């Protein structure tokens, strides 16, 4: 269902727009476009006194906090440059924003995101970020399961795999909430 309304107690949740991921390729939207649109949404939310949550993924240097379990895709130890997990400059620097550090795909699992939102009376989250089929979709699923109204800014997210992005947007997101463009969402902000 196309986005119909934005609650007066909505929050923007931006997934993994951080230094170490900005150099990756994205499809169907370039990461620079996703970052610019997410920053525009963040400005609009801040201007209305609505919460902005910046989620970053991080890991310990020794990999000790990595998610256990076997997968078909190898997950070997990775060395990451200094500052790879810092929020992009275009979004950072606003002391009123909430920063959540996750170690899993979803921004809810193992974090205090739900606590931050509930304490502020948030009833709806608007999601942006990367990757559409991983961090964004996992967070959208968890938000739906937690009882939040979910809105997904589909032009402010991207994936490494355009087919995975398309599957999330066309098949999964309509079952979890409403979708719309950044412009449509800003137009509906209270």
N, C-alpha and C positions, 0 to 999 in steps of 0.2 A: 504494500500500500504506500503510495507516495506520501511524503511528510505532510501531515495535516495541521499540527500544532506543536508549539514548544511550550512546555510547562513554565510557570513563573519561577519554579524552583529547579530549573535544569542546571546541569554542569557539563562543561566540555571536558572530555577525556582524550588526550593526545597520546598515541601509542608509539614509543620507540623512535621518535624523531630526534636522534642523537648523532654526535659526531662520527662514530664508527660505522654507522649505517648509511649516512648520506652519500657516500661515494658509490654505492651499489646502483645497478641499473634497475629501473622500475617500468612496469607496463600494466595498464595502458597509459598511466600518467608518469611523467618524469618526477623524480624525488624533489627537484627544485619547485615544481608546481604544487606538489602535495604540501611541502613546507610553507610556501607562500599562502596557500589557501588556509592551512591550519593556523598560521599566524594571524591571518585576517579574522578567522572565527574567534581566536583567543582575544584579539583586540575588542571585538564586538561583545563578547561575554564580559570582559573586564569593565567595559564602558557601562554596562548595565548592572554591575555589581554581582554578577553570577560567577560561581567558582570555575576555575581552570585547573585541571589536574594534568600534570606532565609526568608521564610514565616513562621510565627508562629501564632497560634490561642490563643487568650487570652480572658478573661472576667473579669469584675469587681467583687469584692467580694460579693456585694449585688445582683448581677444578673441583675442590671438595664439596662445593654446594651445587654441583651440576645435578640435574634430574637423573635418577637412576633408571635402570631398565634397558632391555635390549630393543634395538630398532634396526631396520634394514638399511638405514642411512647412517654411515659412520659418524660418530661425534667425538673425534679425537681431541686431545688438548690443543688449545689455540693460544698463540701468543697475540696479545692485542696491544696496540700502541697506547701510550699514556693519554688519558682523556677520551678514549673511545666511547665511554659510557656517559659522557656529559651531554646534557640537553643542548640542542642547537641554539646558537646565539640569537637567532630570530625569535625564539620563544622564551629564552631565559631572561633573568634579571628583574623579575616582578615578584617582590617579596610576599605578596598576597597569594600567589599561586601555591598549589599543593604539589609536592614532588613525591612520587611513589617509585620505589625501586623494586623490581620483580626479578625473579630468577627462573621463572617458568613462562609459558606462552601467555597465559591469562594474567591480567593485571589484578585480578581478585585473589587468586590462589596464593596463600602464604604472605599476603601483604595486609596493610591496614586501609586499603582503598574503601571498602564497604563502611568501615567505621567513620572515616572522613566524610563520606557522602551522607550517611545517616545523621551524624551530628549537625550537619548543615541543612537537614530537611530536604535533601535532594530526592526528587521523584523520577527524574528523567536524565539520561546521559546521552550526549551527542558524541559520537566516536569518529576519530580521524587517525591516520598514521600508517604504519607498515608492520608487517606485511598483511595484506588484506585477508589472506587465507590462514594466517597463523595467529599473530598477536591480536589483530583486530577482531577476527572471527571468534577466537577463544574468549576474549573479553566480552564481546557481544552476547555469546551464549551464557556466560556466567552472570552478566547483568540481567538478562532475561530470567534466569533461574532465581536471582535474588529479588525479583519483583519490580525492577526498574522499567520505565518506558524507555525503549531503545530507539535512537535515531542515528542513522549512519550517513555521513557526508561522503557519498561515493566518489566525488571528484577530488576529495582530500585524502585519498588512500590509494595505495598501489601495491603491487606484488612483483616478485621476480618472474612469475609465470602468469602471462595474461589469461590463460585458460582457468587457472586457479582463482584469479581475481573475478573473472566472469561467473564462475560457478558460485562463489560466495555471494556476489551481488544479485544474481538472478535466482538462485535456488535456496540459499540458506538465509540471507538477511530478511527476505519477506516473511519468513516464519518466526523471526525474532523481534521485528520491529518495523519501523518505517524508514524509507530511504529518500534522499533528496540531495540536491547540489548545495554547495556552500552558500550560494546566493539565495536559494529558496529558504534555507534555514535562517540566515541572517534576517531576511524579510519577515519571518515569523517570530523572531525574538520579542519577548515582552518589553 
